[in-house]
Amino acid sequence: MDNVDVVVRRREGLAFSGRVFAVSSVNEVGNFDILPEHANFVCTIKDFLIIHHTKDKKEELKIDSGILRAKGNLIEVYIGI
């Protein structure tokens, strides 16, 4: 698989949904990236969420906090919780 499905939600509603190359953020341990077929995990995130649409194109969302869950080939992010 070359892409991973991502759904980003805010209290106001859906912020992003689509297939992307990767996602990056930071948690209590440090910076991390999630690529397709990543191991399953759940963590809190802070400061930023970077959506890598392709290897060369990215979109950065500034955030205070959130929860990220990676399961299978789906990443769900809940911002502002």
Secondary structure, 3 states (H helix, E strand, C coil): CCCEEEEEEECCEEEEEEEECEEEEECCCCEEEECCCCCCEEEEEEEEEEEECCCCCEEEEEEEEEEEEEECCEEEEEECC
